Amino acid sequence: MSREQKKIERSLAGGAPSDGEARAYLAAARRYFSGFEREARAHLEQVDRELEKLYQVQYNLAAERGVAQRRVEATQGVLVSIEEIAAE
């Protein structure tokens, strides 16, 4: 990419680049940025997989919390009943 960049800069400094020079530059730019795109897409897929795992863990923990909260409420009900019976 660097070599093509220097070539096109020289061409531009001397006027307009030829069609071949312009095509060569665009092909080099396409190759250069295609690699970045593949890398970015792979990273995005990795992040999406991690987020999906995180969402599943969050969902499971929320469900587990609901169960624990219901157990606390049920246990409190039993303890209140015991206290009422003991007070009689």
Short mmCIF file of the C-alpha atoms (twelve columns), coordinates in Angstrom:
data_MODEL
# 
_entry.id   MODEL 
# 
loop_
_atom_site.group_PDB 
_atom_site.id 
_atom_site.type_symbol 
_atom_site.label_atom_id 
_atom_site.label_alt_id 
_atom_site.label_comp_id 
_atom_site.label_asym_id 
_atom_site.label_seq_id 
_atom_site.Cartn_x 
_atom_site.Cartn_y 
_atom_site.Cartn_z 
_atom_site.pdbx_PDB_model_num 
ATOM 1  C CA . MET A 1  0.000   0.000   0.000   1 
ATOM 2  C CA . SER A 2  2.806   2.353   0.884   1 
ATOM 3  C CA . ARG A 3  4.502   1.831   -2.473  1 
ATOM 4  C CA . GLU A 4  1.250   2.449   -4.360  1 
ATOM 5  C CA . GLN A 5  0.556   5.511   -2.216  1 
ATOM 6  C CA . LYS A 6  3.924   7.002   -3.168  1 
ATOM 7  C CA . LYS A 7  3.347   6.219   -6.842  1 
ATOM 8  C CA . ILE A 8  -0.054  7.879   -6.907  1 
ATOM 9  C CA . GLU A 9  1.284   10.918  -5.037  1 
ATOM 10 C CA . ARG A 10 4.032   11.309  -7.654  1 
ATOM 11 C CA . SER A 11 1.448   10.949  -10.409 1 
ATOM 12 C CA . LEU A 12 -0.809  13.529  -8.817  1 
ATOM 13 C CA . ALA A 13 2.091   15.927  -8.368  1 
ATOM 14 C CA . GLY A 14 2.837   15.634  -12.080 1 
ATOM 15 C CA . GLY A 15 -0.788  16.035  -13.153 1 
ATOM 16 C CA . ALA A 16 -3.468  13.382  -13.357 1 
ATOM 17 C CA . PRO A 17 -2.651  9.682   -12.907 1 
ATOM 18 C CA . SER A 18 -3.232  7.340   -15.827 1 
ATOM 19 C CA . ASP A 19 -6.096  4.886   -15.755 1 
ATOM 20 C CA . GLY A 20 -3.649  2.056   -15.043 1 
ATOM 21 C CA . GLU A 21 -2.064  3.930   -12.147 1 
ATOM 22 C CA . ALA A 22 -5.463  4.748   -10.696 1 
ATOM 23 C CA . ARG A 23 -6.614  1.104   -11.030 1 
ATOM 24 C CA . ALA A 24 -3.389  -0.146  -9.435  1 
ATOM 25 C CA . TYR A 25 -3.810  2.263   -6.534  1 
ATOM 26 C CA . LEU A 26 -7.450  1.316   -6.020  1 
ATOM 27 C CA . ALA A 27 -6.602  -2.402  -6.160  1 
ATOM 28 C CA . ALA A 28 -3.871  -1.913  -3.536  1 
ATOM 29 C CA . ALA A 29 -6.244  0.089   -1.338  1 
ATOM 30 C CA . ARG A 30 -8.908  -2.607  -1.708  1 
ATOM 31 C CA . ARG A 31 -6.456  -5.358  -0.692  1 
ATOM 32 C CA . TYR A 32 -5.167  -3.282  2.204   1 
ATOM 33 C CA . PHE A 33 -8.556  -2.425  3.666   1 
ATOM 34 C CA . SER A 34 -10.076 -5.857  2.961   1 
ATOM 35 C CA . GLY A 35 -7.704  -7.301  5.549   1 
ATOM 36 C CA . PHE A 36 -8.853  -4.766  8.116   1 
ATOM 37 C CA . GLU A 37 -12.469 -5.542  7.313   1 
ATOM 38 C CA . ARG A 38 -11.923 -9.302  7.827   1 
ATOM 39 C CA . GLU A 39 -10.159 -8.601  11.103  1 
ATOM 40 C CA . ALA A 40 -12.927 -6.270  12.281  1 
ATOM 41 C CA . ARG A 41 -15.650 -8.770  11.313  1 
ATOM 42 C CA . ALA A 42 -13.864 -11.570 13.171  1 
ATOM 43 C CA . HIS A 43 -13.552 -9.340  16.232  1 
ATOM 44 C CA . LEU A 44 -17.234 -8.414  16.017  1 
ATOM 45 C CA . GLU A 45 -18.212 -12.091 15.848  1 
ATOM 46 C CA . GLN A 46 -16.041 -12.841 18.874  1 
ATOM 47 C CA . VAL A 47 -17.591 -9.987  20.849  1 
ATOM 48 C CA . ASP A 48 -21.090 -11.125 19.839  1 
ATOM 49 C CA . ARG A 49 -20.336 -14.659 21.084  1 
ATOM 50 C CA . GLU A 50 -19.063 -13.277 24.392  1 
ATOM 51 C CA . LEU A 51 -22.137 -11.068 24.751  1 
ATOM 52 C CA . GLU A 52 -24.413 -14.015 24.084  1 
ATOM 53 C CA . LYS A 53 -22.671 -15.975 26.847  1 
ATOM 54 C CA . LEU A 54 -22.973 -12.980 29.162  1 
ATOM 55 C CA . TYR A 55 -26.694 -12.561 28.395  1 
ATOM 56 C CA . GLN A 56 -27.248 -16.256 29.178  1 
ATOM 57 C CA . VAL A 57 -25.391 -15.942 32.478  1 
ATOM 58 C CA . GLN A 58 -27.393 -12.810 33.325  1 
ATOM 59 C CA . TYR A 59 -30.660 -14.572 32.492  1 
ATOM 60 C CA . ASN A 60 -29.724 -17.592 34.615  1 
ATOM 61 C CA . LEU A 61 -28.672 -15.412 37.545  1 
ATOM 62 C CA . ALA A 62 -31.898 -13.407 37.367  1 
ATOM 63 C CA . ALA A 63 -33.899 -16.653 37.480  1 
ATOM 64 C CA . GLU A 64 -31.781 -17.947 40.360  1 
ATOM 65 C CA . ARG A 65 -32.296 -14.679 42.229  1 
ATOM 66 C CA . GLY A 66 -36.051 -15.013 41.793  1 
ATOM 67 C CA . VAL A 67 -35.957 -18.492 43.332  1 
ATOM 68 C CA . ALA A 68 -33.818 -17.276 46.243  1 
ATOM 69 C CA . GLN A 69 -36.161 -14.322 46.829  1 
ATOM 70 C CA . ARG A 70 -39.186 -16.633 46.949  1 
ATOM 71 C CA . ARG A 71 -37.344 -18.862 49.437  1 
ATOM 72 C CA . VAL A 72 -36.615 -15.829 51.642  1 
ATOM 73 C CA . GLU A 73 -40.268 -14.798 51.546  1 
ATOM 74 C CA . ALA A 74 -41.473 -18.331 52.350  1 
ATOM 75 C CA . THR A 75 -38.956 -18.676 55.181  1 
ATOM 76 C CA . GLN A 76 -39.974 -15.306 56.624  1 
ATOM 77 C CA . GLY A 77 -43.586 -16.447 56.584  1 
ATOM 78 C CA . VAL A 78 -42.701 -19.565 58.562  1 
ATOM 79 C CA . LEU A 79 -40.619 -17.555 61.054  1 
ATOM 80 C CA . VAL A 80 -43.461 -15.074 61.590  1 
ATOM 81 C CA . SER A 81 -45.861 -17.961 62.200  1 
ATOM 82 C CA . ILE A 82 -43.449 -19.504 64.734  1 
ATOM 83 C CA . GLU A 83 -43.148 -16.190 66.555  1 
ATOM 84 C CA . GLU A 84 -46.945 -15.821 66.671  1 
ATOM 85 C CA . ILE A 85 -47.366 -19.361 68.059  1 
ATOM 86 C CA . ALA A 86 -44.588 -18.789 70.611  1 
ATOM 87 C CA . ALA A 87 -46.209 -15.533 71.754  1 
ATOM 88 C CA . GLU A 88 -49.527 -17.253 72.565  1 
# 
